[in-house]
Amino acid sequence: MDFKTRTARVLALVAVAVLATACGGAGGAGDGNAAAGPPRRGGTLTVLELASFAGGWPSGLDPATNTTGAANLSLMTAIYGGLFRLSADEDGSNARVEPDLASGYDVSPDGRTVRITIRDGVKFSDGTPFDAEAVAFNFNRDIKSTCTCAPKWPLAENGITTEGNTVVLKFTRPYAPVINAMLVSNANWIASPTALQQLGQDKFRVTPVGAGPFKVENNVLSSELRLTRNENYYKPGQPYLDKLIFKSIGGDQAAYQAVQAGQAQAYEGMVTTPLIEQAQADKRVTLTVQPATSPYVIQLNTKAAPFNDQRAREAIYYATDVAAIRKGLFKDLYPASQMFTAPGGLFHHDTVPGYRTYDLAKAKELVTQLGGLTVDLATLKSYVAEQVITALKSQWEAAGITVTMHTDELNAQIQRYNSGQWQIQLATSGAWDPAAGTGVGFRFLSNRPFSGVDDPQLDSLLNQAEAVTDPAQRDALYQQAGKLMSDKAYAPFLLADARANLAARGVHGPGLTTKIPPLVVNNGIQWDSVWRSS
């Protein structure tokens, strides 16, 4: 789809855009909701989460202290709901941000003031009022959070206030993606101030209280979270499930076997290509491949040797055969990307002019000029990432590059970034909106701990893109940023893995058995609307 078609469908001033892009990669097996009839109330659902990502919550589930908050999107939204949520048609098209615990919002003509109106009559699961004062209290906690999911608002002095049941945010400059970015920010998850005060921070992080569809029954950190229906939930008759259980699991194979055996009924984020193919033909399960929004990037630490030398960076570009990886490892399941967007998200373009592609002779020549090149390649433990770095090691060694590699759990990876002691990280860089979550600023702004780049010109382009409210202007600035990254060889982009959700037959629900573009890596399942017909 060309950009003019996409931008013609923009719904809101802050680029809460409508997306008419279908899923990248293979299609899912379909939901079958039409044949299942209307939703039924009752039952328990056990959901498996990958231990190295969504299945790890070592610091608990308090929005202000959870250091892995964006990875724990499903757990957080089940407990807290959200001020806003991303919805889409069943095939993933017409993606749109909708008010949830908020009833609406308004942006001033200059883009510097945002008013978020809170839905009347909502209560936390402890029975206390969910109102503007509670939301403002949370916002003030969240902006001080060490979580990567803390909001990056350009707040003015005294920039968080209330007017009746409306929270008012005042910025020093326009901030176009404020609502889109909130979807993957801890500011979207509102904790009960009363429960926090009564329990204290240490107990609250284990048994948090929100206004979402479920409340905590028991929580064993990074192992199992047992939730039960929130009878105070604002939607009459929902959630449909009596209980929702999240369990950590080691990998795709174990998760698939557990769902087949009836030990669990759902698994988020399957990426193992042979298992995806097997599940597509398996009549016992429903497989739904989500639209791709987060490309993998070979992130180079340009602030230190050897990648403070552009020749070393160019050698990595030329030594990387993306087409061979896509075809040989993943049978072209995942779309290629040359910048920080993917087909399932906003402002995507397939190519970047002048982008360096595979050229083994040029790679060897640059390595010779450098007198050799030795690199340390790391990534997060996951099937796709581990497959890719193994292939990269082989390709780069063919160019004369000496490579060591290792994988980390999420917490260890975060610590490595914070220390600055890294050379190459294979990471995801993207989000439905490039300015949200682990989008472009997360990986490339100079003042971010997870960036390997320090370039004032790039900073300016990305900050301008955040500040303008016209989608066409944002797109132009993002294309300039992508071209600058390419010209200076800051980070080769690879492919955007389209993750799949696995569900047992008889399980239904938006984002689980239908397509919703992932906000960052996993998509936002609407747990209040998930139900079981068997």
N, C-alpha and C positions, 0 to 999 in steps of 0.2 A: 504494500500500500504506500503511495507517495505521501509526502508530508502535507501537501495542501488538502488532500482528502481527510487526513487525520485531524489537522487543526480546524477544519471546518466544523468539526463536531465538539469543539471545546465548550464545556458547559458553564465554567465559572472563571472569574477573574483571576483567581490564584492558580490557574492551570489544573484544576481538578478535571482532568481531561477524560473524554470518552475514547475508548480504545476498540477499534474494530478489527483487531488482529487475531486470527485463530492461533491455535497452539503450534509452536515450533516443534518439529520432530514428529514422532509417531503419534497416532491418535489412541485414545483410550477405548476400553471395551464398552463404555456407555453405562448409564445409571439404571435405567429401567424403572424410574419413579412413576412414569405414566401407567405402567402395568401394575404397580404396587398399590395404587389407590392413595387415599389421603393419609397423612402422617398418623402414626399410632403412638400413644403415650405408654411409657414403661420400658423396663429392661435395663441392662447394664452393658456398657461398651468398654472393652479394653483396647487401648491404643498403644502401639509400640513406637518408641522414639530412639533414634540412633544415639548411642552412648557418647560418641565423640562430638555431637552437636546438640540437637534439641533434647536429647536424653540426659544431658548433664546440667544440673542446676546447683552447683556446690555452695553458692553463697545464699541460697534461698530464693524466695519469690516475692520479696518486698520490692516494688518497682524502683525505689530509690537506692537500693543496695544490691540488687541482683546484677552481677557483673556480666552475665551472659544473656541479658534480657531479650535482645532481638532474636537469638537462637531459640528461646523458650516461648515464642509467639503463641503457640497453641495453649500451653499451660496458663500463660498470663491472661489470654482472652477468655478462657473458660472460667477463671476466677473473677476477673475484673470487668469482662466485657470490653467496651471501648467507647470513647466519646464519638468516634467515627469508625466506619468499617468500609472495606472495599467489596463491592458486589459486582456481578457480571451475569450475562446470560449463560445458559448451561454450557455453551460451546466456548466460553471464555471471551466472547465479543462484548462490546458495549460496557466495558469495565468503567466503574464510576464510584466515587466516594459518596457514602450516604451517612447522614447523622444516625447515631445509635443512642447512647445515653445523653448526648447533646440533641437538641431538637433543631438546631440550625446554626448558621454563622453568617457574619457580614464583614466585608472588608471595605475600608474607607477608600475613596477615590485615589488618594495618594499612596495606598498600599502600606501605610505605616501603622494602622490601627485595625485590629481584628477583634470582633465581638463574638463570643461563643455562648449561645443561649443553652442553658441546661434544661433537660426535660423535667417538667413538673411532676411531683408525686413519686419520684424514684426513691427507694430506700436501699441502703447497704444490707447485706445478708444478716447483719446484727440488729437490723431494725432502725438504725439511725438515719437521719436525712442525707440524701445525696443531693447536694445543692452547690451553688456557685462558691460559697465559702470553703466547702470541702475540696472543690476542684482547685481553687486558688492556693489552698494550703499544700496540695500535692504538687502543683506547678513549682512553687517555691522550693520544695524539697528536691524535685527532680532536676532542676537546673544546676544543682550542686552535686549531683550524683557522679560517681566515677564510672558508671556504666557507659559502654560505647553507645547505648541507646538514649542517652540523655539529650534533650533538645538543644539544638545549636541556634537559638533565637538571638537576633541582634537587638536585645532588649534595651529600651531607654531606662533612665533612672526611675524607680518605682513603676516599672513597666507591667506589673501584674496587679490588677485591681478588680473590684466587683461593682456592678450596678444592678441591684435587685438580684435576679437569678441569672445574671449574665456575667461572664468573666471577660475582662478587657485586657488585651495584650497591646502594648505600645512599643514600637520598634524605632530604632535610629535610622533605618532605611527600609524601603519596601522589601518584603520577604515573600516572594511568590509561592513557594511550595509549602507554606506553613501547615496547611491542612493535610496535604499529601504526605508530608514528612511525619506528621503526628501519628500516622498509622503504624509506624515502626519505632515510635519513640515511647519511653516510659511515661511521657505526659498523657498518653492515651489511656493508661491504666490507672484508675483512681482508687486509692486505698482509703479505708475508713479511718479518719483521724481519731475517732473515739477508741476503736480497737487498738490502734497503734499506741495511744497513750496508756491504755489499760494493760496491755500485754508487755509493752516495752519492745524495743527494736529487735532484740535477739529472739524472742519468742514469736514476734509477728512475722519474721521472715520465714518461719517454719509453718505457722498456721495463719496465713494472711486472711484478711477479710476485705472483700470487694462487693460490687453490685452486679457482677456478671451472673450467668445462668447457673453456676454451681458454687458450692462452698466446700472448704477443705474439711475432710474427715480424718485423714492421716497423711503425713508427708515424711517419707524417708529420702533425704536429699540425694539426688542423682541416681535414684533407684526406683521408687514407686510413689506416685501421688494418687490418693484416692479421694474422689470428689462425690458429693451427693447434691441432689437438686436444691437450688435456692428457692424456697417457697415465697420469698419476698421479691422475686424477679418481676420486672415491670411488665413483661409481656404475658397476658393471661394465657394459661394453658401450656406455657413453655418454661423451661426446656422440656423436650419430649422424654428424654432419658431419665431414669431414676438415679443412676450412678454413672460416672465417667472415671475410668482408671487409666492413668498413664504409666507405662513401664519402660525402663531403659533396656536397650538390647544392643548386642555387639555388632550386628551387621545385617545386610539385606537377606542373606541366605537363611540365617536363623529366624529372622522376622517372617519371611515367606512360609517357612515350615511351621511356625507357630500359628499363623493364620489358617493354613491348610488343616492343621490338627485341631482347630477350634479353641486353642489356648488364648487367642486374641482375635479381635474382629477388624482391626485396622492397623495400617502402618503408613507413616508419613515419609516421603522423600526417597523412594527407591530409585537407584541410579544404575544398578548392575545390569548391563545390556542383555546378557543371556536370560536373566530372570525376568526382565521386562517382556522379552519375546515369549517366554514360557507362560507368563501370567496372562498375556493377551489371548492365549488359546485355552486358558484354564477356566472351565465353566463354573468352578466353585468360588471364583473371586471376581471382583470388578476392579479393573485397573484404569486409572484416569491419569493420563500424562498431562501435566500442567504446562501452560505457555512459558517459554524461556524468557527471563528478564535479567539474569545475572551472569555475564560472561566470566570465564576464567581468564586471569591476567597473570603473566610472568612479571611479578612486581620486583623491580630492581632498586636497591638502596643506592641512589645516586649521590648520597651525601658522604660516601666513603669509598675507598678503593675496593675492587677495581672499577666500579661502575660510575665513579666520578669522571672517568675517561669515556667519551662518547664512542670511541672505537670499540670498547669492550661491550657496550650496550648494543651497538650495531651487529657485532659478532653473534650475539644471542638471537637477534631478529633473523639474520641470514641462516643460522644453523637450525632454526625451528621449522619443521615441515608440518604445518597445521593440517593440510589435506591428508597426509599419511596417517596422522593420529585420528582424525575424524573417521576415515574409512576403515583403517586397520583395526582400531580398538572399538569403535562405536557404530560401525556400519552406516555412517552418515546420519545417525539418529539426531545429533545435536548440531544446530546451525553455527557456522563460523561467525566471528565478529572481529572487526578491526578497531573497535573503540569500546567505550564503557557503557554501551546500550546493547539490548538484544531485541529480537522481533516482537516479544510479548510486552514490551514496555513503551514508554513515551520517547519521542525524539530519536527514533532509531533510523540509521542509514546503513546499508550493507557494506559500503566501502569508504575508505578515506583516501583522497588523492595523494599519491606519492608514498603510500605505505610500503615498507620493506617486506618482501616475501622471501620464501626459501631460496637460497642460492649458496650451495655448499662451497663453491670455489671462493666466493667473496668472504665467507665466514673463515675459511682457512687462511686467506690472505691477511685478514685483520688479526687473527690469532698470532700469525708470524710477526706482524708489525709490533705487536704488544710484547713479544718475547715469551709467549705462552699465556695461558689464562686458566686459573684455578678458581672454582666457584663452589659454594655450599648452597644446595637446593633443598628447601624445606616446604612442607605443606601440612594441612590438617588431615587427620586420619579419616579417609573416606574412599570408597571404591574408585570413583572417577579420578580424584586427585592422585591417588597412589598409582593408578594405571598411567596417568599422564606423566608424572615425574619419572617413572621408569622408562617411558618412551623418550622423554626429553634427554635423560642421561645418555641413552644410546645414541641419539641424534647428535648431541653436542660433542660426545667423545669422538664421533666420526669427523668432526671439524677440528680435532686436536685440543679440545677443552677438557681439563681434568675436573671431574664432578664427584662430590660426595653428596649424599642425600639422606634425609630423615623425615619422619612424620611426628606430629605433635597432637596432643589433646588440645582443645580450644583454650583452656586456661593457660597452658604452657606457651601456646602460640602468642597469646596476648602479652604475656610476660616478655617474650622474645622481642616483640615490637617495642614495648615500653623501654627495654634496655638499649635499643638502638643497635644491638649486636647481631645483625643479620645481613645477608647479602642478597639472596633471592627467596621470595615466598611465592609459591603458586597459590593464588587466592581468588575468591570471587570478588568482582567489583561491579556492583550494579544494583538496581532496584527498579520498581515500576516507574517511579519518578527519579531521574538521576540525582536529584538533590536530597533524596531521602535515604535513611538507613545507611547501608554500606555502599552507597552510591559513589559518584566520582569524587566528591569532596573528602569522603572518608579515607580514600586511598591516595589522593593526590594534592590536597591542600597542604601548604607548608607547615601550618600550625597544628596539624593532626598527628597524633602519635603513631598512626598506622600508615603514614605516608612515607615513601622513600624519595620524595621530590621536594626541592626547595626552589621554586621559580616564581618570582613576583608577577611575571606576565601571565602565567597560567592561573595564579591566584586571582588576578584581576578579572580574567575571563569567566572563571567559575563563580566568583562573587557577583559579577554583573548578571550572569544567568539566573542566579537566585533572586536578584533584586527586581528584574523586569517582570511585569505581569502579562505581557503579550506573548502568547506561545510561539509565534513566528520569530520574534526577537530572541526568545530563549533558545529555540532550535538553532538559529544562526550562530549564536555565541557558543553553544555546545559543539557545533561543527568546527568552529575556529579552535576550540580547546582540543578537540580530537586531532586536528591537523598539527597543532603545535606539539602535542605529545608524540605524534608520529615523526615529525621533522627532527625532533631532538632525541628520538629513540628512547623515550622514558620507560616504556613498558609494552612488550608485545602482548596482544590479546589473542585468545585461542578460539574457544568455542563456548557456547552457552548451554549448559546441561539442563534439559527439561525434566525435572523430577516428577516422579509418578507417585500417586497415592494408591495404596492397595486396601481393598475392603472385602470382607466376606459378603457373599450374596445375602440379600435381605437387609443390608445396611445402606442408608441413603442420607444425603445431606449436601448442601452447597459448599463447594470447596473441597469436599471429600470425594464425592462421586460425580461432581460436576467441576467445570474448570473455572478457576479464578486466578488471574495472573499473580505469581508470587510477589509479595511486597519486597522481600529481599531474596532469601534462598527458598524457604518453604512458603506456601501460600497461606492465606488467612481462612481457615475452616470456620464456618459459622456454627459453633457447637450447640447453640440454643435451638437450631433447626435440624440437627442430626437425629435420626430415628431408626428403629429396627422394625421390619415387617415380619421377621422370623428370628 
